[in-house]
Amino acid sequence: MAYLGLLKNKKVVLNIDESWLDQTDYRRMKWCVKGKSNSVARKQVQPRISMIMAFDTLGNLYASLTQVNTDSKVMAIYLLELTKVLDKERRGWRRNTVLLMDGAPYHMSGDTLAVMKSLQLPIMFLGPHSYSCAPCELLFASLKATHMNTE
């Protein structure tokens, strides 16, 4: 209900979330003689690509790719850089914008909350399993279905 109230009051809602990008290394599936190993390890160690994205109700998209799992430190860096961009693009954006995030542990950690407080970020957290209220989830799904389809 609070989310709808923000929209009714013409607040800009900036949804921030992250997702892993699908693995695209399928070397294990190469042809080899039956019963022989294809010489590629079953469990490959490689960097995971993560995308952190902020998508607002004005249609603006702020995305970053990383090769590490998202944690409190990565989220703090993203929030710091996002704040710099927003400060340049829209002076006074904090007055009419609310950041919307889910309850991921690294969103709710003491370190992340301290960074949000120091940056004076207006924040609202979604309830558990509130995927339908997170526009980023729909954007991630569309991106993966249309541009990362591996079939």
C-alpha positions in Angstrom: 0.0 0.0 0.0 2.9 2.4 0.8 4.3 1.8 -2.7 1.0 2.9 -4.3 0.9 5.9 -2.0 4.4 7.0 -3.3 3.1 6.8 -6.9 -0.1 8.6 -6.0 2.0 11.4 -4.5 4.1 11.6 -7.7 7.2 10.4 -6.0 9.9 8.9 -8.3 10.4 5.3 -7.2 13.9 4.0 -8.0 14.0 0.2 -7.7 17.5 -1.3 -7.1 18.2 -5.0 -7.4 20.7 -7.4 -8.7 20.8 -10.6 -10.7 23.3 -13.1 -11.9 23.6 -13.3 -15.6 23.1 -16.8 -17.0 26.2 -18.9 -17.6 27.1 -19.2 -21.3 30.0 -21.6 -21.2 28.8 -24.9 -22.5 32.2 -26.5 -23.4 31.2 -29.6 -21.4 28.6 -30.3 -24.0 31.1 -30.8 -26.8 31.2 -34.0 -28.7 33.6 -36.8 -27.6 33.9 -40.6 -28.0 31.4 -42.4 -25.9 32.8 -43.3 -22.5 35.7 -40.9 -22.9 36.0 -37.6 -21.0 35.8 -34.4 -22.9 38.6 -33.1 -20.7 36.7 -30.1 -19.4 36.1 -30.2 -15.7 32.6 -30.8 -14.5 32.6 -27.9 -12.1 34.3 -25.0 -13.7 35.7 -22.1 -11.7 35.0 -18.9 -13.4 33.9 -15.4 -12.4 30.2 -15.0 -12.1 28.8 -11.9 -13.8 26.3 -10.0 -11.7 24.3 -7.0 -12.8 23.2 -4.4 -10.3 20.5 -2.2 -11.7 18.4 0.8 -10.7 15.3 1.4 -12.7 13.0 4.4 -11.9 9.4 5.3 -12.7 10.7 8.0 -15.2 12.2 5.2 -17.3 15.9 5.8 -16.4 18.1 2.8 -16.0 21.4 2.8 -14.1 23.3 -0.5 -14.5 26.6 -2.0 -13.4 28.3 -5.3 -14.2 30.6 -7.0 -11.7 32.5 -10.2 -11.6 32.0 -10.7 -7.9 29.0 -11.8 -5.8 27.1 -8.8 -4.5 27.7 -8.2 -0.9 27.6 -5.1 1.4 30.8 -3.7 0.1 29.8 -4.0 -3.6 26.3 -2.5 -2.8 28.0 0.4 -0.9 30.2 1.2 -4.0 27.1 1.0 -6.3 25.1 3.3 -4.1 27.9 5.8 -3.8 28.4 5.9 -7.6 24.6 6.0 -8.2 24.3 8.9 -5.9 27.1 10.8 -7.7 25.2 10.3 -11.0 21.8 11.3 -9.6 23.4 14.4 -8.0 24.7 15.5 -11.4 21.5 14.7 -13.3 18.8 16.0 -11.0 19.7 18.4 -8.2 17.5 17.9 -5.2 16.4 14.4 -6.3 16.2 13.2 -2.7 13.1 15.4 -2.1 11.0 13.5 -4.6 12.6 10.1 -5.0 12.5 7.0 -2.9 14.8 4.1 -3.4 13.0 0.7 -3.3 15.0 -2.4 -2.4 14.2 -5.9 -1.3 15.3 -7.4 2.0 18.5 -9.1 0.7 20.9 -9.5 3.6 23.5 -7.1 2.0 20.7 -4.5 1.5 19.8 -4.7 5.2 23.3 -5.0 6.7 24.6 -2.5 9.2 27.3 -1.5 6.7 24.9 -0.8 3.9 22.4 1.0 6.2 25.3 3.2 7.4 26.2 4.1 3.8 22.6 4.9 3.0 22.4 7.1 6.1 25.6 8.9 5.3 24.4 9.5 1.7 21.0 10.6 3.0 19.2 8.2 0.8 15.4 8.0 1.1 14.8 4.3 1.3 11.9 1.9 1.4 12.2 -1.9 1.8 9.8 -4.3 0.1 8.2 -7.1 2.1 9.4 -10.7 1.7 8.8 -12.3 -1.7 7.4 -9.0 -3.2 8.6 -9.7 -6.7 5.5 -8.2 -8.3 6.3 -4.8 -6.7 9.9 -4.7 -8.1 10.1 -3.4 -11.7 13.8 -4.6 -11.9 12.6 -8.2 -11.6 10.5 -7.8 -14.8 13.4 -6.1 -16.6 15.8 -8.8 -15.6 13.4 -11.5 -16.8 12.9 -9.7 -20.1 16.6 -9.2 -20.6 17.4 -12.8 -19.9 14.6 -14.1 -22.1 15.3 -12.0 -25.1 19.0 -11.4 -25.1 20.5 -14.3 -23.2 18.3 -17.2 -24.4 20.6 -20.2 -24.7 18.2 -22.5 -26.4 
